Amino acid sequence: MSQQLMNLVEETSMKEETPFFEIGDTVDVHCRILEGEKERIQVFSGVVLARSGAGTREMFTVRRIVQGEGVERKFPLQSPRIAKIEVKRSGVVRRAKLYYLRDRVGKAVRLKERRVDAKKRKELAAKAKKKQP
């Protein structure tokens, strides 16, 4: 009973459309940043290392290299601060979490690209949407 109530409450704060992306994909996360009274959008681009949680508590971790130093940032998927998420390329991975990329440097960080046409990608997104509660 209480779980059903939680789901009803969470549905009101869920985004209508969330983009389909998987672990290993290179994404651009457009974040809204407030500076005083002004609002601007800052882009954080990198590889998705992990996804965790479900519903409004779903998070994803993005890693990129800045001036030779690895930077990771964790984003809530349903946050209103995220303007949009663009998938730049899809990587071939065989793990649910890519934490092993933290120890790698240079070309060893790169993942093979998964070539999927737009039609197939839409099918995968629909299948993933059905899986979610």
C-alpha positions as CSV (number, residue, x, y, z in Angstrom):
1,M,0.0,0.0,0.0
2,S,2.7,2.5,1.0
3,Q,4.7,1.7,-2.1
4,Q,1.7,2.4,-4.3
5,L,1.3,5.8,-2.6
6,M,5.0,6.5,-3.1
7,N,4.7,5.7,-6.8
8,L,1.7,8.1,-7.1
9,V,3.6,10.9,-5.5
10,E,6.7,10.3,-7.6
11,E,4.7,10.3,-10.9
12,T,3.8,14.0,-10.5
13,S,7.5,15.0,-10.4
14,M,8.7,12.8,-13.2
15,K,9.7,14.3,-16.6
16,E,7.4,13.5,-19.5
17,E,10.3,12.4,-21.8
18,T,13.6,11.2,-20.7
19,P,16.2,10.4,-23.4
20,F,17.3,6.8,-23.9
21,F,21.0,6.3,-23.1
22,E,23.0,3.4,-21.8
23,I,26.2,2.8,-19.9
24,G,29.2,3.5,-22.2
25,D,27.4,6.2,-24.2
26,T,29.1,9.6,-24.7
27,V,26.5,12.2,-23.7
28,D,26.2,16.0,-23.4
29,V,24.4,17.0,-20.2
30,H,23.0,20.5,-20.4
31,C,22.7,21.9,-16.9
32,R,20.9,25.0,-15.8
33,I,23.1,27.2,-13.6
34,L,21.8,30.2,-11.6
35,E,24.2,33.1,-11.2
36,G,22.5,35.8,-9.2
37,E,19.3,36.5,-11.1
38,K,20.6,35.2,-14.4
39,E,20.3,31.6,-15.6
40,R,22.7,30.0,-18.1
41,I,23.2,26.5,-19.5
42,Q,26.5,24.8,-19.0
43,V,27.3,21.6,-21.0
44,F,29.1,18.7,-19.3
45,S,30.1,16.0,-21.8
46,G,31.6,12.7,-21.1
47,V,31.1,8.9,-20.8
48,V,28.3,7.4,-18.7
49,L,30.0,5.2,-16.2
50,A,26.9,4.1,-14.1
51,R,23.2,4.3,-13.6
52,S,21.5,3.7,-10.2
53,G,18.2,4.0,-8.6
54,A,14.7,4.1,-10.1
55,G,11.9,6.5,-10.5
56,T,12.7,10.0,-9.2
57,R,15.8,8.7,-7.4
58,E,17.5,7.6,-10.6
59,M,21.1,8.9,-10.9
60,F,23.7,8.6,-13.6
61,T,27.5,9.2,-13.4
62,V,29.4,11.0,-16.2
63,R,33.2,11.1,-16.5
64,R,35.4,13.3,-18.6
65,I,39.0,14.3,-18.7
66,V,39.9,17.9,-18.1
67,Q,43.5,19.0,-18.5
68,G,44.7,15.4,-17.9
69,E,42.6,15.0,-14.7
70,G,39.5,12.8,-14.5
71,V,36.3,14.6,-13.4
72,E,33.2,12.7,-12.5
73,R,29.8,14.2,-11.8
74,K,26.6,12.5,-10.7
75,F,23.3,13.8,-12.0
76,P,19.7,13.1,-11.0
77,L,17.9,12.0,-14.1
78,Q,14.6,13.7,-13.2
79,S,16.1,16.9,-12.0
80,P,14.6,20.2,-13.3
81,R,18.1,21.6,-13.4
82,I,18.9,19.3,-16.4
83,A,17.7,21.0,-19.5
84,K,18.5,18.1,-21.9
85,I,20.7,15.1,-22.5
86,E,22.1,14.5,-25.9
87,V,23.6,11.2,-26.9
88,K,26.7,11.8,-29.0
89,R,27.9,8.2,-29.5
90,S,27.2,4.8,-28.2
91,G,29.9,2.6,-26.8
92,V,30.2,-1.2,-26.8
93,V,30.4,-2.4,-23.1
94,R,30.0,-5.7,-21.3
95,R,29.6,-4.3,-17.8
96,A,26.9,-2.5,-15.8
97,K,29.4,-0.2,-14.2
98,L,32.5,1.1,-15.9
99,Y,34.6,2.0,-12.9
100,Y,37.7,0.3,-14.5
101,L,38.0,3.4,-16.7
102,R,39.2,5.4,-13.7
103,D,42.5,3.6,-13.8
104,R,43.1,4.1,-17.5
105,V,44.9,6.9,-19.3
106,G,45.0,8.1,-22.9
107,K,43.8,5.9,-25.7
108,A,42.9,3.0,-23.2
109,V,39.9,5.1,-22.0
110,R,38.3,5.0,-25.5
111,L,35.4,2.5,-26.1
112,K,34.5,0.9,-29.4
113,E,31.5,2.6,-31.0
114,R,28.3,0.7,-31.4
115,R,26.7,1.4,-34.7
116,V,22.9,1.4,-34.3
117,D,20.5,3.1,-36.8
118,A,17.8,5.5,-35.6
119,K,15.0,2.9,-36.0
120,K,16.7,0.3,-33.9
121,R,17.5,2.9,-31.2
122,K,13.8,3.9,-31.0
123,E,12.9,0.2,-30.5
124,L,15.4,-0.1,-27.7
125,A,14.1,3.0,-26.1
126,A,10.5,1.7,-26.2
127,K,11.6,-1.7,-24.8
128,A,13.4,0.0,-21.9
129,K,10.4,2.2,-21.2
130,K,8.1,-0.8,-20.9
131,K,10.6,-2.4,-18.5
132,Q,10.4,0.5,-16.0
133,P,7.5,0.4,-13.4
